[in-house]
Amino acid sequence: MALIECNECGKKISSTATSCPACGAPATPRQDDKPLAATKTQIGWVKKVLIVAFWVIVGLLAYEMFGGRMSNKELSTRVKASMQESFRSDPELAKYNLSITDLTVVNLKGNQYEGLANVSYDGENHPLSVKIAYDGESFVWNVDAISFNFLAEVVLQQQYQELDEQIDAVSKQIEDGMRSYRERNE
């Protein structure tokens, strides 16, 4: 036998009593007693589900950050090496002896990354914007041609020098031809 509270006056009465001896109200268990017990059980399940969900999310984040994907720094190192090799092996770029001094990579979204490379040419650093796609195993990178504008002046100077040399050669041929003509006609 347990003591319960009367629904009307709140005094303690026996759980086996049919009515409250103090106020005469019928002795029935409180309506909210059982739901309170059920609510505690429900809260227990909700806590368990939330704890499991929390650890699943932590596990997924840890896998995303550390498992199966290289860090931005490691990706930066690999892309930098790949770019440097391309600069050395590409016939158009090899003649400029470009050297990548630094590459910083950030994740934009999903497998899309963007980087900023510092490229040294003739003792000066020039920034290059690099777009990178990385799927967890391999990567590809791309540098827009406009990023190499710093080489435009160099290319123009080389072309002017070549033109000057060609003009000098044609001028020499013309002078030689004129001299030969004068010598024949004198």
C-alpha positions as a LaTeX table, in Angstrom:
\begin{tabular}{lrrr}
\hline
Residue & $x$ (\AA) & $y$ (\AA) & $z$ (\AA) \\
\hline
Met1 & 0.00 & 0.00 & 0.00 \\
Ala2 & 1.31 & 3.43 & $-0.96$ \\
Leu3 & 0.24 & 6.93 & $-0.05$ \\
Ile4 & $-1.13$ & 9.14 & $-2.79$ \\
Glu5 & $-2.38$ & 12.72 & $-2.85$ \\
Cys6 & $-6.08$ & 13.48 & $-2.94$ \\
Asn7 & $-7.10$ & 15.08 & $-6.25$ \\
Glu8 & $-9.20$ & 17.68 & $-4.43$ \\
Cys9 & $-7.50$ & 18.69 & $-1.17$ \\
Gly10 & $-3.97$ & 17.37 & $-1.73$ \\
Lys11 & $-3.78$ & 15.43 & 1.58 \\
Lys12 & $-2.12$ & 12.02 & 1.70 \\
Ile13 & $-4.46$ & 9.04 & 1.55 \\
Ser14 & $-4.06$ & 5.29 & 1.10 \\
Ser15 & $-3.92$ & 4.06 & $-2.47$ \\
Thr16 & $-6.53$ & 1.42 & $-1.51$ \\
Ala17 & $-9.06$ & 3.99 & $-0.12$ \\
Thr18 & $-12.19$ & 4.59 & $-2.19$ \\
Ser19 & $-12.55$ & 8.21 & $-1.05$ \\
Cys20 & $-10.58$ & 10.88 & 0.78 \\
Pro21 & $-11.33$ & 10.81 & 4.53 \\
Ala22 & $-10.65$ & 14.57 & 4.76 \\
Cys23 & $-12.84$ & 15.94 & 1.95 \\
Gly24 & $-14.83$ & 12.90 & 0.73 \\
Ala25 & $-13.66$ & 13.18 & $-2.86$ \\
Pro26 & $-13.40$ & 9.86 & $-4.73$ \\
Ala27 & $-9.91$ & 8.45 & $-4.46$ \\
Thr28 & $-8.62$ & 7.93 & $-7.99$ \\
Pro29 & $-5.04$ & 8.12 & $-9.05$ \\
Arg30 & $-4.04$ & 11.40 & $-10.65$ \\
Gln31 & $-4.50$ & 11.45 & $-14.37$ \\
Asp32 & $-1.07$ & 12.94 & $-14.90$ \\
Asp33 & 0.76 & 10.28 & $-12.82$ \\
Lys34 & 0.99 & 7.69 & $-15.61$ \\
Pro35 & 1.76 & 10.10 & $-18.43$ \\
Leu36 & 4.56 & 11.51 & $-16.28$ \\
Ala37 & 6.12 & 8.05 & $-16.11$ \\
Ala38 & 5.59 & 7.58 & $-19.85$ \\
Thr39 & 7.15 & 10.99 & $-20.52$ \\
Lys40 & 10.27 & 9.98 & $-18.58$ \\
Thr41 & 10.55 & 6.87 & $-20.72$ \\
Gln42 & 10.08 & 8.91 & $-23.86$ \\
Ile43 & 12.71 & 11.40 & $-22.68$ \\
Gly44 & 15.08 & 8.48 & $-22.08$ \\
Trp45 & 14.65 & 7.28 & $-25.66$ \\
Val46 & 15.03 & 10.79 & $-27.05$ \\
Lys47 & 18.27 & 11.20 & $-25.10$ \\
Lys48 & 19.59 & 7.91 & $-26.46$ \\
Val49 & 18.65 & 8.82 & $-30.03$ \\
Leu50 & 20.26 & 12.27 & $-29.67$ \\
Ile51 & 23.46 & 10.77 & $-28.25$ \\
Val52 & 23.69 & 8.24 & $-31.09$ \\
Ala53 & 22.96 & 10.98 & $-33.67$ \\
Phe54 & 25.63 & 13.21 & $-32.10$ \\
Trp55 & 28.30 & 10.50 & $-32.34$ \\
Val56 & 27.30 & 9.63 & $-35.90$ \\
Ile57 & 27.70 & 13.29 & $-36.89$ \\
Val58 & 31.04 & 13.53 & $-35.08$ \\
Gly59 & 32.19 & 10.37 & $-36.87$ \\
Leu60 & 31.15 & 11.70 & $-40.28$ \\
Leu61 & 32.87 & 15.02 & $-39.66$ \\
Ala62 & 36.02 & 13.27 & $-38.50$ \\
Tyr63 & 36.00 & 11.06 & $-41.59$ \\
Glu64 & 35.46 & 14.07 & $-43.84$ \\
Met65 & 38.28 & 15.99 & $-42.18$ \\
Phe66 & 40.84 & 13.24 & $-41.62$ \\
Gly67 & 39.81 & 10.01 & $-43.27$ \\
Gly68 & 39.93 & 9.51 & $-46.99$ \\
Arg69 & 40.79 & 13.12 & $-47.77$ \\
Met70 & 44.11 & 14.82 & $-47.62$ \\
Ser71 & 44.46 & 18.11 & $-45.78$ \\
Asn72 & 44.51 & 21.41 & $-47.64$ \\
Lys73 & 48.23 & 21.65 & $-46.87$ \\
Glu74 & 48.95 & 18.21 & $-48.35$ \\
Leu75 & 46.77 & 19.00 & $-51.40$ \\
Ser76 & 48.64 & 22.28 & $-51.76$ \\
Thr77 & 52.00 & 20.46 & $-51.70$ \\
Arg78 & 50.90 & 17.94 & $-54.34$ \\
Val79 & 49.35 & 20.56 & $-56.65$ \\
Lys80 & 52.44 & 22.78 & $-56.29$ \\
Ala81 & 54.69 & 19.88 & $-57.34$ \\
Ser82 & 52.42 & 19.05 & $-60.28$ \\
Met83 & 52.35 & 22.69 & $-61.42$ \\
Gln84 & 56.13 & 23.00 & $-61.14$ \\
Glu85 & 56.59 & 19.85 & $-63.23$ \\
Ser86 & 54.20 & 21.21 & $-65.87$ \\
Phe87 & 56.03 & 24.53 & $-65.97$ \\
Arg88 & 59.32 & 22.68 & $-66.53$ \\
Ser89 & 57.98 & 20.27 & $-69.18$ \\
Asp90 & 55.74 & 22.65 & $-71.18$ \\
Pro91 & 57.81 & 23.99 & $-74.11$ \\
Glu92 & 56.11 & 27.39 & $-74.03$ \\
Leu93 & 56.62 & 27.89 & $-70.28$ \\
Ala94 & 59.95 & 26.10 & $-69.78$ \\
Lys95 & 61.89 & 28.88 & $-71.50$ \\
Tyr96 & 60.80 & 31.35 & $-68.77$ \\
Asn97 & 62.17 & 29.22 & $-65.89$ \\
Leu98 & 59.11 & 29.84 & $-63.68$ \\
Ser99 & 59.31 & 28.72 & $-60.07$ \\
Ile100 & 56.37 & 28.34 & $-57.68$ \\
Thr101 & 57.44 & 29.77 & $-54.33$ \\
Asp102 & 54.14 & 29.23 & $-52.47$ \\
Leu103 & 50.63 & 27.82 & $-52.97$ \\
Thr104 & 47.75 & 28.26 & $-50.55$ \\
Val105 & 44.64 & 26.12 & $-51.11$ \\
Val106 & 41.16 & 26.52 & $-49.62$ \\
Asn107 & 38.07 & 24.35 & $-50.02$ \\
Leu108 & 35.23 & 26.27 & $-51.64$ \\
Lys109 & 32.53 & 23.62 & $-51.63$ \\
Gly110 & 32.45 & 19.86 & $-52.02$ \\
Asn111 & 35.33 & 18.85 & $-54.27$ \\
Gln112 & 36.02 & 22.38 & $-55.53$ \\
Tyr113 & 39.14 & 24.14 & $-54.27$ \\
Glu114 & 40.83 & 27.38 & $-55.15$ \\
Gly115 & 44.42 & 28.31 & $-54.66$ \\
Leu116 & 46.71 & 31.30 & $-54.88$ \\
Ala117 & 50.19 & 30.53 & $-56.13$ \\
Asn118 & 53.17 & 32.86 & $-56.02$ \\
Val119 & 55.25 & 32.34 & $-59.13$ \\
Ser120 & 58.77 & 33.70 & $-59.32$ \\
Tyr121 & 60.00 & 34.99 & $-62.67$ \\
Asp122 & 63.20 & 36.92 & $-63.12$ \\
Gly123 & 63.44 & 37.63 & $-59.38$ \\
Glu124 & 59.87 & 38.91 & $-58.98$ \\
Asn125 & 56.84 & 37.14 & $-57.49$ \\
His126 & 53.57 & 37.13 & $-59.41$ \\
Pro127 & 50.21 & 35.78 & $-58.12$ \\
Leu128 & 48.40 & 33.06 & $-60.08$ \\
Ser129 & 44.82 & 32.01 & $-59.37$ \\
Val130 & 44.49 & 28.21 & $-59.46$ \\
Lys131 & 41.24 & 26.23 & $-59.68$ \\
Ile132 & 41.42 & 22.68 & $-58.33$ \\
Ala133 & 39.01 & 19.74 & $-58.33$ \\
Tyr134 & 39.84 & 16.91 & $-55.90$ \\
Asp135 & 37.70 & 13.78 & $-55.52$ \\
Gly136 & 39.50 & 12.24 & $-52.56$ \\
Glu137 & 41.92 & 10.26 & $-54.71$ \\
Ser138 & 43.11 & 12.44 & $-57.57$ \\
Phe139 & 43.08 & 16.08 & $-58.52$ \\
Val140 & 43.19 & 18.34 & $-61.54$ \\
Trp141 & 44.23 & 21.98 & $-61.59$ \\
Asn142 & 43.76 & 24.82 & $-64.03$ \\
Val143 & 45.30 & 28.27 & $-64.37$ \\
Asp144 & 43.58 & 30.72 & $-66.71$ \\
Ala145 & 45.85 & 32.10 & $-69.41$ \\
Ile146 & 45.08 & 35.63 & $-68.24$ \\
Ser147 & 46.98 & 34.86 & $-65.03$ \\
Phe148 & 50.18 & 34.82 & $-67.08$ \\
Asn149 & 49.79 & 38.47 & $-68.16$ \\
Phe150 & 53.05 & 39.29 & $-66.41$ \\
Leu151 & 54.78 & 37.37 & $-69.22$ \\
Ala152 & 53.09 & 39.46 & $-71.94$ \\
Glu153 & 55.67 & 42.25 & $-71.68$ \\
Val154 & 58.48 & 39.72 & $-71.90$ \\
Val155 & 56.94 & 38.09 & $-74.98$ \\
Leu156 & 56.42 & 41.48 & $-76.63$ \\
Gln157 & 60.02 & 42.48 & $-75.94$ \\
Gln158 & 61.24 & 39.21 & $-77.44$ \\
Gln159 & 59.06 & 39.73 & $-80.52$ \\
Tyr160 & 60.30 & 43.32 & $-80.92$ \\
Gln161 & 63.88 & 42.09 & $-80.64$ \\
Glu162 & 63.23 & 39.42 & $-83.28$ \\
Leu163 & 61.61 & 42.04 & $-85.55$ \\
Asp164 & 64.58 & 44.37 & $-85.06$ \\
Glu165 & 66.93 & 41.55 & $-85.99$ \\
Gln166 & 64.87 & 40.75 & $-89.08$ \\
Ile167 & 64.74 & 44.43 & $-90.08$ \\
Asp168 & 68.51 & 44.69 & $-89.61$ \\
Ala169 & 69.02 & 41.58 & $-91.76$ \\
Val170 & 66.71 & 42.91 & $-94.53$ \\
Ser171 & 68.37 & 46.35 & $-94.34$ \\
Lys172 & 71.78 & 44.71 & $-94.69$ \\
Gln173 & 70.54 & 42.73 & $-97.70$ \\
Ile174 & 69.16 & 45.91 & $-99.28$ \\
Glu175 & 72.42 & 47.79 & $-98.65$ \\
Asp176 & 74.46 & 44.91 & $-100.09$ \\
Gly177 & 72.15 & 44.78 & $-103.12$ \\
Met178 & 72.42 & 48.55 & $-103.64$ \\
Arg179 & 76.20 & 48.46 & $-103.32$ \\
Ser180 & 76.38 & 45.57 & $-105.79$ \\
Tyr181 & 74.11 & 47.47 & $-108.20$ \\
Arg182 & 76.23 & 50.64 & $-107.98$ \\
Glu183 & 79.41 & 48.67 & $-108.52$ \\
Arg184 & 78.00 & 47.05 & $-111.64$ \\
Asn185 & 76.70 & 50.29 & $-113.05$ \\
Glu186 & 79.76 & 52.42 & $-112.49$ \\
\hline
\end{tabular}
